[in-house]
C-alpha cells in the first residue's frame, strides 16, 4: 500500500458550538508532506479551532479530517495518535513545574516501547537539538520564557511525529526568543518536518512556505507563498 501524498486533508469541515456559534464553516484544506503553513486571521476567526481538530483535541460537527492518511473519525485510540503522529506546541509551554527539562521531554515517551535509558538518551538528544545542552536538570522556573518554549518543542518532537502543530507559539516570547524559535522552526522545516502554525504575527507567518488567511470561520485567502497544488505534486510522504 502506497504512502498517502498529503499530511493534512480537511473536507467540508464545520464546527458548531452550543448557541449556534459557527467556529468553522465548510473548511477545505490540504497540506503536503514537508510543507510549512501559517494560518492567520483576527481573533475568533476559527484558527485555533482548526488546529484543535487536527490535534484531535476537538471533533468536527461535520466533514472529515484526515491526518497522515488516517481519518480521525476512525481512530479509536486518539491518545496514541497524539503521542505518535503529531507534536503539539502552544503559546504557553504547559511544562510540569515540578519536573526538570529532561523529565518534561520524556513524558510523551511513556507508553511507548522505549526503555528508561532510551527515553533519557532521546530527551538529552532533543534538548541538544534545541540548543539546551546543560539545562537538562533545570526546572521550568529556572529557565527563560524562550528556553521553556524550546523545551516544549523538544517534548513535541519526542516521538518523531510526522506533523508539528503550533498554536501562537511566539505569543508569549520577547523578540530575541522569537528569533531563536523561528530559527529552530526553519531548521525543522528544512529537515522535512510538516508544520501547521497559527499566528497573529506577520513576521512569524513569513517563515512558512504558505500563508492561509481565515475570517469568520472560513478560508478567505490560501494563495500566499507556495501554491498548494504545486506543493502537493513536488513533495512526497516521509520515508
ZAMAR-832885 format. One line per field, with one value per residue: residue number from 1; residue in three letters; x, z, y of N, C-alpha, C, O in turn. Coordinates in Angstrom, 1 decimal. Layout:
REM ZAMAR-832885
n (NUM	...);
res (ALA	...);
nx (X	...);
nz (Z	...);
ny (Y	...);
cax (X	...);
caz (Z	...);
cay (Y	...);
cx (X	...);
cz (Z	...);
cy (Y	...);
ox (X	...);
oz (Z	...);
oy (Y	...);
***
This chain:
REM ZAMAR-832885
n (1	2	3	4	5	6	7	8	9	10	11	12	13	14	15	16	17	18	19	20	21	22	23	24	25	26	27	28	29	30	31	32	33	34	35	36	37	38	39	40	41	42	43	44	45	46	47	48	49	50	51	52	53	54	55	56	57	58	59	60	61	62	63	64	65	66	67	68	69	70	71	72	73	74	75	76	77	78	79	80	81	82	83	84	85	86	87	88	89	90	91	92	93	94	95	96	97	98	99	100	101	102	103	104	105	106	107	108	109	110	111	112	113	114	115	116	117	118	119	120	121	122	123	124	125	126	127	128	129	130	131	132	133	134	135	136	137	138	139	140	141	142	143	144	145	146	147	148	149	150	151	152	153	154	155	156	157	158	159	160	161	162	163	164	165	166	167	168	169	170	171	172	173	174	175	176	177	178	179	180	181	182	183	184	185	186	187	188	189	190	191	192	193	194	195	196	197	198	199	200	201	202	203	204	205	206	207	208	209	210	211	212	213	214	215	216	217	218	219	220	221	222	223	224	225	226	227	228	229	230	231	232	233	234	235	236	237	238	239);
res (UNK	UNK	UNK	UNK	UNK	UNK	UNK	UNK	UNK	UNK	UNK	UNK	UNK	UNK	UNK	UNK	UNK	UNK	UNK	UNK	UNK	UNK	UNK	UNK	UNK	UNK	UNK	UNK	UNK	UNK	UNK	UNK	UNK	UNK	UNK	UNK	UNK	UNK	UNK	UNK	UNK	UNK	UNK	UNK	UNK	UNK	UNK	UNK	UNK	UNK	UNK	UNK	UNK	UNK	UNK	UNK	UNK	UNK	UNK	UNK	UNK	UNK	UNK	UNK	UNK	UNK	UNK	UNK	UNK	UNK	UNK	UNK	UNK	UNK	UNK	UNK	UNK	UNK	UNK	UNK	UNK	UNK	UNK	UNK	UNK	UNK	UNK	UNK	UNK	UNK	UNK	UNK	UNK	UNK	UNK	UNK	UNK	UNK	UNK	UNK	UNK	UNK	UNK	UNK	UNK	UNK	UNK	UNK	UNK	UNK	UNK	UNK	UNK	UNK	UNK	UNK	UNK	UNK	UNK	UNK	UNK	UNK	UNK	UNK	UNK	UNK	UNK	UNK	UNK	UNK	UNK	UNK	UNK	UNK	UNK	UNK	UNK	UNK	UNK	UNK	UNK	UNK	UNK	UNK	UNK	UNK	UNK	UNK	UNK	UNK	UNK	UNK	UNK	UNK	UNK	UNK	UNK	UNK	UNK	UNK	UNK	UNK	UNK	UNK	UNK	UNK	UNK	UNK	UNK	UNK	UNK	UNK	UNK	UNK	UNK	UNK	UNK	UNK	UNK	UNK	UNK	UNK	UNK	UNK	UNK	UNK	UNK	UNK	UNK	UNK	UNK	UNK	UNK	UNK	UNK	UNK	UNK	UNK	UNK	UNK	UNK	UNK	UNK	UNK	UNK	UNK	UNK	UNK	UNK	UNK	UNK	UNK	UNK	UNK	UNK	UNK	UNK	UNK	UNK	UNK	UNK	UNK	UNK	UNK	UNK	UNK	UNK	UNK	UNK	UNK	UNK	UNK	UNK	UNK	UNK	UNK	UNK	UNK	UNK);
nx (0.9	0.6	2.2	0.3	-0.2	-0.6	-0.2	-2.1	-5.6	-8.6	-12.0	-14.8	-15.3	-17.0	-17.6	-19.7	-20.7	-22.5	-25.3	-25.4	-23.0	-20.9	-17.9	-16.3	-16.8	-17.3	-14.7	-12.1	-9.0	-5.7	-2.5	0.8	3.2	6.1	5.7	5.4	3.0	1.3	-1.3	-3.4	-5.3	-8.0	-8.7	-10.9	-11.7	-11.5	-9.1	-7.6	-9.5	-9.5	-6.9	-7.1	-8.8	-7.2	-5.4	-6.9	-8.0	-10.4	-13.6	-15.0	-18.2	-19.3	-18.1	-14.8	-11.6	-8.4	-5.4	-2.1	-2.9	-4.9	-8.2	-9.5	-11.9	-12.1	-10.2	-9.5	-7.9	-7.2	-5.4	-3.0	-2.7	-2.2	0.2	2.0	1.7	1.5	3.0	2.6	2.6	2.1	1.0	1.5	3.8	3.1	4.6	5.4	5.8	7.2	8.9	12.1	13.7	14.5	12.9	10.4	10.5	10.6	8.1	6.0	7.1	6.6	4.6	5.3	7.5	9.9	12.9	13.9	16.5	16.7	14.7	15.8	18.2	17.1	15.7	17.9	19.2	17.3	17.1	19.6	19.4	17.7	19.3	19.8	21.6	23.1	21.1	19.5	18.7	17.4	14.7	11.5	11.0	13.5	14.3	14.4	11.7	11.9	13.5	11.9	9.9	11.4	12.0	9.4	9.1	11.0	9.8	7.5	8.6	9.4	8.6	9.1	7.3	5.1	4.0	4.0	2.2	1.4	0.2	0.0	2.8	4.8	3.6	4.0	6.6	9.6	11.4	14.0	13.9	11.8	13.1	15.0	13.4	12.1	14.3	14.8	12.4	12.7	14.9	13.8	11.8	13.4	14.5	12.5	10.2	6.7	4.7	2.2	1.0	-0.5	-0.8	-0.7	1.2	2.8	5.5	6.3	4.6	5.7	7.8	6.8	6.1	3.7	1.0	-2.1	-5.2	-7.7	-11.2	-14.1	-14.7	-14.0	-11.8	-10.3	-8.3	-5.9	-3.6	-1.1	2.4	3.8	2.1	-0.4	-1.3	0.9	2.8	1.8	2.3	5.1	6.2	6.8	5.6	6.9	9.7);
nz (0.0	-0.9	0.4	1.8	0.0	1.1	4.1	5.6	5.3	5.0	4.6	3.8	6.4	9.4	12.5	15.0	17.9	21.1	21.2	18.6	17.6	15.0	14.5	12.6	9.1	6.7	5.9	3.6	3.2	2.3	3.1	2.1	2.6	4.3	4.0	5.2	6.9	7.6	9.5	9.5	10.8	12.3	15.9	17.0	14.6	14.0	13.8	15.9	16.6	14.2	14.4	16.7	15.9	14.1	15.9	17.2	19.6	19.6	17.9	14.6	13.7	11.3	8.2	7.2	8.7	7.8	8.7	8.0	6.3	7.8	8.7	11.1	12.4	12.5	14.1	16.9	19.3	20.3	22.0	21.6	18.9	19.2	20.6	18.9	16.1	15.8	16.9	19.5	20.1	22.1	22.9	25.5	27.3	28.9	30.6	33.1	36.3	38.4	37.4	35.8	32.9	31.3	32.2	31.6	28.8	28.4	29.0	26.8	25.9	27.6	27.8	25.3	23.6	24.5	26.6	29.9	29.8	27.0	26.8	28.3	26.9	24.4	25.2	26.1	23.7	22.1	23.6	23.2	20.5	20.4	21.4	24.2	25.7	28.8	30.3	31.2	33.8	34.9	36.4	35.1	36.2	36.4	33.9	31.0	29.3	26.5	26.6	27.9	26.0	24.0	25.3	25.3	22.6	22.1	23.6	22.1	19.9	20.7	20.0	17.4	15.5	12.5	11.9	13.0	15.1	15.9	18.0	18.2	18.9	19.5	21.0	23.6	23.8	23.9	21.6	21.0	21.9	20.2	17.7	17.9	18.3	15.8	14.1	14.9	14.0	11.2	10.8	11.4	9.4	7.1	7.4	6.7	8.2	8.6	9.1	10.7	11.6	13.8	13.9	14.9	14.1	11.5	10.8	11.8	10.4	7.9	7.8	6.9	4.2	3.0	3.4	4.9	5.1	7.4	8.0	9.8	10.3	7.9	5.1	3.5	1.9	0.3	-1.1	-0.7	-0.9	-1.3	-3.8	-3.2	-4.8	-6.5	-4.5	-3.5	-5.6	-5.7	-3.4	-1.2	0.7	4.0	4.5);
ny (-1.2	2.2	5.2	7.9	10.9	13.3	15.3	16.5	16.7	18.3	18.1	19.9	20.8	21.6	23.3	23.6	25.2	25.1	27.2	27.9	28.8	29.3	28.1	27.1	27.0	25.0	24.1	23.5	22.0	21.3	20.0	19.5	16.8	17.8	20.5	23.8	25.7	28.7	29.9	32.6	35.4	37.3	37.5	34.9	34.0	31.3	30.0	28.6	26.7	25.2	24.1	22.6	20.6	19.2	18.2	16.5	17.2	18.3	17.7	17.6	19.0	18.4	16.9	15.8	14.9	14.2	12.9	12.3	10.2	9.0	8.9	10.8	10.3	7.6	6.7	4.9	5.1	7.9	9.1	7.7	8.4	11.2	11.0	9.8	10.6	13.4	16.4	18.8	22.2	25.0	28.4	28.9	27.1	24.9	23.2	20.8	22.0	20.9	19.1	18.4	19.9	17.7	15.6	16.6	16.5	13.8	12.8	12.3	9.9	7.9	5.0	4.1	1.7	2.3	2.0	3.0	4.1	4.6	6.6	8.6	9.1	9.9	12.3	13.9	14.2	15.6	18.0	19.0	19.4	21.6	23.5	23.4	22.1	21.2	22.2	20.2	19.4	21.5	23.2	24.3	26.9	27.9	28.5	30.7	32.4	31.9	29.6	27.8	27.5	26.2	23.8	22.8	22.4	20.4	18.4	18.1	16.9	14.4	11.8	11.6	12.8	13.0	15.4	18.7	20.7	24.0	26.5	29.8	30.0	31.9	33.8	34.6	35.3	37.2	39.5	38.5	35.8	35.0	35.1	33.1	30.9	30.9	30.4	27.8	26.5	26.9	25.3	22.8	22.7	22.7	20.2	18.6	18.4	18.5	21.4	23.0	26.1	28.4	31.9	35.4	37.1	38.8	38.6	36.2	34.5	34.8	33.0	30.7	28.3	28.8	30.9	31.0	32.7	33.3	34.0	34.7	32.0	30.7	29.9	32.5	33.4	31.6	31.7	32.9	32.8	29.5	27.7	25.5	23.3	22.9	22.3	19.9	18.2	18.2	17.3	14.5	11.7	11.0	8.9);
cax (0.0	1.5	2.0	-0.5	0.5	-0.9	-0.1	-3.3	-6.7	-9.8	-13.0	-16.1	-15.3	-17.7	-17.6	-20.7	-20.7	-23.8	-25.7	-25.3	-21.7	-20.2	-16.5	-15.7	-18.0	-17.0	-13.2	-11.3	-7.6	-4.7	-1.1	1.7	4.3	7.3	5.3	5.1	1.8	0.9	-2.7	-3.5	-6.6	-8.3	-9.1	-12.3	-12.0	-11.6	-7.8	-7.3	-10.4	-9.0	-5.7	-7.5	-9.4	-6.1	-4.8	-7.9	-8.5	-11.9	-14.1	-15.8	-19.6	-19.5	-16.9	-13.8	-10.2	-7.5	-4.0	-1.1	-3.6	-5.9	-9.4	-9.6	-13.2	-12.0	-9.1	-10.1	-7.1	-6.7	-4.2	-1.9	-2.5	-1.5	1.5	2.9	1.6	1.6	3.6	1.8	3.3	1.1	1.5	2.1	4.6	2.4	5.5	5.1	6.8	7.9	9.8	13.2	13.5	14.6	11.7	9.2	10.6	10.4	6.7	5.3	7.7	6.0	3.6	5.9	8.3	11.3	13.3	14.2	17.7	16.4	14.0	16.8	19.1	16.4	15.5	19.1	19.5	16.4	17.4	20.8	18.9	17.1	20.3	19.6	22.5	23.5	19.9	18.7	18.2	16.8	13.2	11.0	11.2	15.0	14.6	13.7	10.5	12.3	14.1	10.8	9.3	12.2	11.7	8.1	9.3	11.7	8.8	6.6	9.3	9.9	8.3	9.4	6.0	5.2	3.4	4.1	1.1	1.8	-0.8	0.5	3.9	5.6	2.8	4.4	8.0	10.2	11.9	15.1	13.4	11.1	14.1	15.6	12.3	11.9	15.4	14.5	11.3	13.3	15.7	12.9	11.2	14.5	14.7	11.4	9.0	5.4	4.4	1.0	1.2	-1.4	-0.1	-1.1	2.4	3.2	6.9	6.3	3.9	6.5	8.7	6.1	6.1	2.4	0.1	-3.6	-5.9	-9.1	-12.1	-15.5	-14.8	-13.8	-10.6	-10.7	-7.2	-5.0	-2.7	0.2	3.6	3.8	0.8	-0.6	-1.4	2.2	3.4	1.3	3.0	6.5	6.6	6.3	5.4	8.1	10.2);
caz (0.0	-1.0	1.4	1.4	-0.5	1.9	5.6	6.2	4.4	5.6	3.6	4.2	7.9	10.2	13.9	15.6	19.3	21.6	20.9	17.1	17.3	13.9	14.6	11.2	8.2	5.5	5.6	2.7	3.3	2.2	3.4	1.7	3.5	4.3	3.8	6.4	6.6	8.7	9.4	10.1	10.8	13.6	17.0	16.9	13.2	13.9	13.6	16.9	16.4	13.2	14.8	17.7	15.2	13.6	17.0	17.8	20.9	19.4	16.8	13.8	13.7	10.1	7.4	7.6	8.9	7.6	9.1	7.6	5.7	8.7	9.0	12.6	12.9	12.5	15.0	18.2	20.3	20.0	22.8	20.8	17.7	19.6	21.1	17.8	14.8	15.8	18.0	19.8	20.8	22.3	23.3	26.9	27.2	29.6	31.2	34.5	37.0	39.4	36.7	35.1	31.5	30.7	32.6	30.8	27.4	28.4	29.2	25.7	25.6	28.4	27.0	24.1	23.9	24.9	27.9	30.6	29.2	25.7	27.0	28.8	25.8	23.4	25.8	26.0	22.2	21.7	24.2	22.4	19.2	20.6	22.0	25.6	26.4	30.0	31.0	31.3	35.1	35.4	36.5	34.3	36.8	36.3	32.5	30.5	28.5	25.3	26.9	28.2	24.8	23.3	25.9	24.8	21.2	22.3	24.1	20.9	18.9	21.4	19.4	16.0	14.8	11.1	11.8	14.1	15.2	16.8	18.2	18.7	19.7	19.9	21.6	25.0	23.8	23.5	20.2	20.9	22.0	19.0	16.6	18.2	18.0	14.3	13.6	15.1	13.1	9.9	10.7	11.3	8.0	6.2	7.6	6.1	9.1	8.2	10.2	10.6	12.7	13.9	14.4	14.6	13.8	10.1	10.7	12.1	9.3	6.7	7.8	6.3	2.8	2.5	4.4	4.7	5.9	7.7	8.5	10.1	10.2	6.5	4.5	2.6	1.0	0.5	-2.3	-0.4	-0.8	-2.2	-4.3	-2.6	-5.8	-6.9	-3.4	-3.4	-6.6	-5.6	-2.1	-1.0	2.1	4.7	4.5);
cay (0.0	3.4	6.2	9.0	12.0	14.5	15.2	17.0	16.9	18.6	18.3	20.5	20.7	22.6	23.1	24.5	25.1	25.4	28.6	28.2	29.5	28.6	28.4	26.7	26.9	24.4	24.3	22.6	22.4	20.3	20.4	18.4	16.4	18.7	21.9	24.6	26.5	29.6	30.3	33.9	36.0	38.0	36.6	34.5	33.6	29.8	29.4	27.6	25.6	24.3	23.4	21.6	19.5	18.5	17.6	15.6	17.7	18.6	16.9	18.4	18.8	17.6	16.9	14.8	15.4	13.1	13.2	11.2	9.1	8.4	9.6	10.8	9.7	6.1	6.4	4.6	5.5	9.3	9.4	7.2	9.3	12.4	10.7	9.3	11.2	14.8	17.1	19.9	23.3	26.0	29.7	28.7	25.9	23.8	22.3	20.5	22.8	20.1	18.2	19.0	19.9	16.4	14.8	17.1	16.0	12.3	12.5	11.6	8.6	6.8	4.3	3.5	0.6	2.7	1.7	4.2	4.6	5.2	7.8	9.6	9.4	10.7	13.6	14.6	14.5	16.6	19.2	19.5	19.9	22.9	24.4	23.5	21.2	21.8	22.6	19.1	19.2	22.7	23.2	25.4	28.2	28.2	28.8	31.8	32.1	31.2	28.3	26.9	27.1	25.3	22.5	22.4	21.9	19.2	17.5	17.8	16.1	13.3	10.5	11.7	12.9	13.4	16.7	19.6	21.7	25.1	27.5	31.0	29.6	33.0	34.9	35.0	35.4	38.5	39.4	37.6	34.4	34.7	34.9	31.8	29.9	30.8	29.7	26.4	26.1	26.9	24.0	21.6	22.7	22.3	18.8	17.8	18.4	19.2	22.3	23.9	27.0	29.5	33.1	36.7	37.9	38.7	38.2	34.8	33.8	34.9	31.9	29.5	28.2	29.2	31.6	30.9	33.7	32.9	35.1	34.2	30.5	30.3	30.3	33.6	33.5	30.5	31.8	33.5	31.8	28.3	27.2	24.2	22.3	22.6	21.7	18.5	17.4	18.2	16.8	13.1	11.2	10.7	7.5);
cx (0.9	1.2	1.1	0.3	0.4	-0.7	-1.4	-4.4	-8.0	-10.9	-14.4	-16.3	-16.1	-17.5	-18.6	-20.8	-22.1	-24.1	-25.6	-24.1	-21.0	-18.7	-15.8	-16.9	-17.5	-15.6	-12.7	-9.9	-6.7	-3.3	-0.2	2.7	5.5	7.0	5.1	4.0	1.5	-0.5	-2.9	-5.0	-6.9	-8.7	-10.6	-12.6	-12.0	-10.2	-7.5	-8.2	-10.0	-7.8	-6.1	-8.2	-8.3	-5.4	-5.7	-8.2	-10.0	-12.3	-15.0	-17.3	-20.0	-18.2	-15.9	-12.4	-9.3	-6.1	-3.1	-1.8	-4.7	-7.0	-9.6	-10.9	-13.1	-10.9	-9.7	-9.3	-6.5	-5.5	-2.9	-1.6	-1.7	-0.1	2.5	2.8	1.8	2.4	2.9	2.6	2.2	1.8	2.2	2.6	3.9	3.4	5.1	6.2	7.6	8.9	10.9	12.8	13.5	13.4	10.5	9.3	10.3	8.9	6.0	5.9	7.2	4.8	4.0	6.8	9.7	11.6	13.6	15.5	17.5	15.6	14.9	17.7	18.4	16.1	16.7	19.5	18.6	16.7	18.7	20.3	18.3	18.0	20.2	20.5	23.0	22.3	19.0	18.0	17.6	15.3	12.7	11.1	12.6	15.3	13.9	12.5	10.8	12.8	12.9	10.1	10.1	12.1	10.4	8.2	10.0	10.7	7.9	7.3	9.8	9.7	8.4	8.1	6.1	4.8	3.6	3.0	1.5	0.8	-0.2	1.8	4.9	4.9	3.3	5.9	8.5	10.9	13.1	14.7	12.6	12.0	14.7	14.6	12.1	13.1	15.3	13.5	11.9	14.2	14.8	12.2	12.2	14.7	13.5	10.2	7.9	5.0	3.1	0.9	0.1	-0.7	-0.9	0.0	2.8	4.6	7.1	5.7	4.8	7.6	8.1	6.3	4.8	1.7	-1.3	-4.3	-7.3	-9.9	-13.5	-15.7	-14.5	-12.3	-10.9	-9.5	-6.2	-3.8	-1.4	1.2	3.4	2.4	0.7	-0.6	0.0	3.0	3.0	2.0	4.5	7.0	6.1	6.2	6.7	8.5	10.1);
cz (0.0	0.1	0.9	1.0	0.3	3.4	6.2	5.1	5.2	4.5	4.2	5.7	8.5	11.6	14.5	17.1	19.8	21.5	19.5	16.8	16.2	13.9	13.2	10.3	6.8	5.0	4.7	2.8	3.1	2.5	3.0	2.7	3.2	4.1	5.2	6.1	7.8	8.4	10.2	10.0	12.2	14.6	16.7	15.5	13.0	13.7	14.6	16.9	15.4	13.7	15.9	17.0	14.6	14.7	17.7	19.2	20.8	18.2	15.9	13.9	12.4	9.2	7.9	7.7	8.8	7.9	8.8	7.1	6.6	9.0	10.5	13.2	13.1	13.5	16.4	19.4	20.0	20.8	22.1	19.6	18.1	20.0	19.9	16.5	14.8	17.1	18.2	20.6	20.9	22.8	24.6	26.9	27.8	30.1	32.6	35.4	38.0	38.8	36.0	33.6	30.8	31.0	31.8	29.3	27.3	28.5	28.1	25.4	26.5	27.7	25.7	24.6	24.3	26.3	28.6	30.1	27.9	25.8	27.4	27.6	24.7	23.9	25.7	24.6	21.8	22.3	23.6	21.1	19.3	21.4	23.5	26.3	27.7	30.9	31.4	32.7	35.7	35.4	35.6	34.9	36.7	34.8	32.1	29.7	27.2	25.5	27.2	27.0	24.0	24.0	25.4	23.4	21.3	22.7	22.9	19.9	19.5	20.7	17.9	15.2	13.3	11.0	13.1	14.0	16.2	16.8	18.9	19.5	20.1	20.7	22.9	25.0	23.4	22.2	20.1	21.0	20.7	17.8	16.7	17.9	16.5	13.6	13.7	14.2	11.6	9.8	10.6	9.9	7.0	6.3	7.2	7.0	8.5	9.3	9.8	11.9	12.6	14.5	14.1	14.0	12.3	9.9	10.9	10.9	8.1	6.7	7.2	4.8	2.2	3.7	4.0	5.6	6.1	8.2	8.7	9.8	8.8	6.1	3.4	1.6	1.3	-0.5	-2.0	-0.5	-1.7	-2.6	-3.9	-3.7	-6.3	-5.8	-3.3	-4.4	-6.4	-4.3	-2.0	0.4	2.7	4.5	5.8);
cy (1.2	4.3	7.3	10.2	13.3	14.3	15.5	17.2	17.1	18.8	18.7	20.4	21.9	22.3	24.1	24.2	25.5	26.9	29.0	29.1	28.7	29.0	28.1	26.5	26.3	24.6	23.1	23.0	21.1	20.8	19.2	18.0	17.4	20.1	22.5	25.6	27.4	30.0	31.6	34.4	36.6	37.0	36.2	34.0	32.1	29.2	28.3	26.5	24.6	23.5	22.3	20.4	18.6	17.7	16.6	15.9	18.0	17.8	17.8	18.1	18.0	17.7	15.9	15.5	14.2	13.6	12.1	10.0	8.5	9.3	9.6	10.3	8.2	5.7	6.1	5.1	6.8	9.7	8.9	8.0	10.5	12.2	10.4	10.0	12.7	15.3	18.4	21.0	24.4	27.3	29.6	27.3	24.7	22.8	22.0	21.1	22.1	19.2	19.0	19.1	18.6	15.6	15.3	16.5	14.5	11.9	11.8	10.2	7.5	6.3	3.8	2.3	1.0	2.4	3.1	4.9	5.2	6.5	8.9	10.1	10.3	12.1	14.5	15.1	15.6	18.0	19.8	20.1	21.3	23.9	24.5	22.5	21.9	22.2	21.4	19.0	20.4	22.5	24.3	26.8	28.7	28.5	30.0	31.4	31.4	29.8	27.3	26.5	26.1	23.9	22.0	21.8	20.5	18.1	17.1	16.9	14.7	12.0	10.6	11.8	13.3	14.9	17.5	20.7	22.7	26.2	28.7	30.7	30.7	34.1	35.4	35.2	36.8	38.4	38.5	36.2	34.0	34.4	33.5	30.7	29.8	30.2	28.2	25.8	26.0	25.6	22.8	21.5	22.2	20.8	17.9	17.7	19.1	20.1	23.1	24.8	28.1	30.7	34.3	37.6	37.7	38.2	36.7	34.0	33.8	33.8	30.7	29.5	28.8	29.9	31.5	31.9	33.2	34.1	34.5	32.7	29.9	30.7	31.3	33.9	32.4	30.6	32.6	32.4	30.7	27.9	25.8	23.0	21.9	21.9	20.2	17.6	17.2	17.6	15.3	12.8	10.9	9.2	6.9);
ox (1.8	0.1	1.1	1.4	1.2	-1.1	-1.8	-4.1	-8.4	-10.6	-15.0	-17.3	-15.8	-17.3	-18.3	-20.9	-22.9	-23.2	-25.6	-24.1	-20.5	-18.3	-14.9	-17.9	-17.4	-15.3	-13.0	-9.5	-7.1	-3.0	-0.4	3.0	5.9	7.9	4.7	4.2	1.5	-0.9	-2.6	-5.8	-6.2	-9.1	-11.4	-13.8	-12.4	-10.1	-7.1	-7.8	-10.0	-7.7	-5.5	-8.1	-8.3	-4.9	-5.3	-8.6	-10.6	-11.4	-15.7	-17.7	-20.8	-17.3	-16.2	-12.1	-9.5	-5.7	-3.3	-1.5	-5.3	-6.8	-9.8	-10.9	-13.9	-10.6	-10.3	-9.8	-5.4	-4.7	-1.9	-0.5	-0.8	0.8	3.7	3.9	2.3	2.3	2.6	3.3	1.6	3.0	3.3	1.9	4.1	3.1	4.5	7.3	8.8	9.7	10.7	11.9	12.7	12.9	9.7	8.3	9.8	8.6	5.3	5.2	7.4	4.0	3.3	6.7	10.6	10.8	13.7	15.5	18.0	15.9	14.9	18.0	19.0	16.2	16.7	19.9	19.1	16.6	18.8	20.9	18.3	17.5	20.4	20.2	23.3	22.4	17.9	16.9	17.2	14.7	13.5	11.4	12.9	16.5	12.9	12.3	10.2	12.6	13.0	9.6	9.5	12.2	10.3	7.5	9.6	10.7	7.5	6.6	10.4	10.6	7.7	7.9	7.1	5.3	3.3	2.9	1.8	0.4	0.0	1.9	5.7	5.4	3.0	6.5	7.8	10.9	13.2	15.2	12.7	11.8	14.8	15.0	12.0	12.9	15.6	13.6	11.5	14.1	15.1	12.1	11.9	15.2	13.6	9.2	8.0	4.8	3.0	0.9	-0.2	0.0	-1.5	-0.3	3.1	4.9	8.0	6.3	4.8	8.2	8.8	6.5	4.8	1.7	-1.7	-4.1	-8.0	-9.4	-14.0	-16.6	-14.7	-11.7	-11.6	-9.7	-5.7	-3.1	-0.7	1.0	2.9	1.5	1.5	-0.1	0.3	3.8	3.9	2.3	5.1	8.2	5.0	6.7	7.6	7.6	10.4);
oz (0.8	0.7	-0.3	1.5	0.1	3.9	7.2	4.0	5.9	3.5	5.0	6.2	8.2	12.0	14.4	17.5	19.1	21.6	19.1	16.0	16.5	13.3	12.8	10.7	5.8	3.9	5.0	2.5	3.6	2.2	3.4	3.6	2.1	4.0	6.1	5.1	8.9	7.3	11.4	9.4	13.1	14.3	16.3	15.2	11.9	13.5	14.3	17.2	15.6	13.4	15.9	17.5	14.6	14.4	18.6	20.0	21.8	17.5	16.5	14.3	12.4	9.5	8.9	7.1	9.6	7.3	9.3	7.4	6.2	9.4	11.1	14.3	13.8	13.7	17.0	20.4	19.4	20.3	22.1	19.3	17.4	19.9	20.0	15.8	13.8	18.1	17.3	21.6	19.9	23.1	24.8	26.6	27.4	30.1	33.3	35.3	38.3	39.4	35.6	33.2	30.0	30.1	31.4	28.8	26.3	28.1	28.3	24.8	26.2	27.0	25.0	25.7	24.4	27.2	27.9	29.9	27.6	25.1	26.9	27.5	24.2	23.2	25.4	24.4	21.0	21.7	23.5	20.7	18.3	22.0	24.0	27.4	27.6	32.1	31.8	32.8	36.9	34.6	35.3	34.1	37.0	34.5	32.7	29.4	26.8	24.7	26.8	26.8	23.3	23.3	25.2	23.0	20.6	22.2	22.8	19.2	18.8	20.6	17.1	14.3	13.0	10.0	14.1	13.0	17.4	15.8	20.1	20.6	21.0	21.0	23.3	26.1	22.7	21.6	19.0	20.2	20.3	17.1	15.7	17.3	16.0	12.6	12.8	13.6	10.9	8.7	9.8	9.4	6.1	5.3	7.3	6.7	7.9	10.5	8.7	13.0	11.6	15.5	13.1	13.5	11.9	9.0	10.4	10.5	7.2	5.6	6.9	4.2	1.1	4.8	2.8	6.8	5.2	8.7	7.8	9.2	8.6	6.7	2.5	0.6	2.4	-0.7	-2.9	-0.1	-2.9	-1.7	-4.2	-3.4	-6.6	-6.0	-3.0	-4.1	-6.8	-4.2	-2.5	1.3	2.0	4.4	5.9);
oy (1.4	4.4	7.5	10.4	14.3	13.2	14.9	17.7	16.2	19.5	18.1	19.9	23.0	21.1	25.3	23.0	26.1	27.8	30.2	29.9	27.6	30.0	28.8	25.8	27.1	25.1	22.0	24.1	20.1	22.0	18.1	18.8	17.7	21.0	21.9	26.3	26.9	30.3	31.7	33.7	36.3	35.9	37.0	33.7	31.6	28.0	27.2	25.3	23.4	22.3	21.2	19.3	17.4	16.6	15.9	15.1	18.0	17.2	18.6	16.9	17.2	18.5	15.2	16.5	13.2	14.6	10.9	8.9	7.5	10.5	8.5	9.8	7.6	4.5	7.0	5.6	6.9	10.5	9.6	8.2	10.9	13.0	10.7	10.1	13.2	14.7	19.1	20.6	24.8	27.3	30.1	26.4	23.5	21.6	22.8	20.8	22.5	18.5	20.2	18.5	18.2	14.9	14.4	16.2	14.0	10.8	10.7	9.4	6.3	7.0	3.1	2.0	0.1	2.5	4.1	6.1	6.3	7.4	10.1	11.3	11.3	13.1	15.6	16.2	16.5	19.0	21.0	21.1	22.1	24.8	25.6	22.0	23.1	22.5	21.6	18.5	20.4	21.9	25.3	27.7	29.9	28.7	30.4	30.2	30.4	29.0	26.2	25.4	25.3	22.9	20.8	20.8	19.6	17.0	15.9	16.1	13.9	11.1	9.8	11.0	13.9	15.5	17.0	21.4	22.4	26.7	28.7	31.2	30.5	35.1	36.5	35.3	37.6	37.3	37.8	35.4	32.9	33.4	32.8	29.6	28.7	29.4	27.4	24.7	25.1	25.0	21.9	20.4	21.5	20.2	16.7	17.0	20.2	19.6	23.6	24.3	28.7	30.5	34.4	38.6	36.6	37.4	36.1	33.0	32.9	33.6	29.7	30.5	29.4	29.4	31.8	31.9	32.8	35.1	33.8	32.3	28.7	31.6	31.1	34.5	32.3	29.6	32.9	31.2	30.9	27.8	25.0	22.0	20.7	21.0	19.4	16.5	16.2	17.3	15.0	13.5	10.5	8.3	5.7);
***
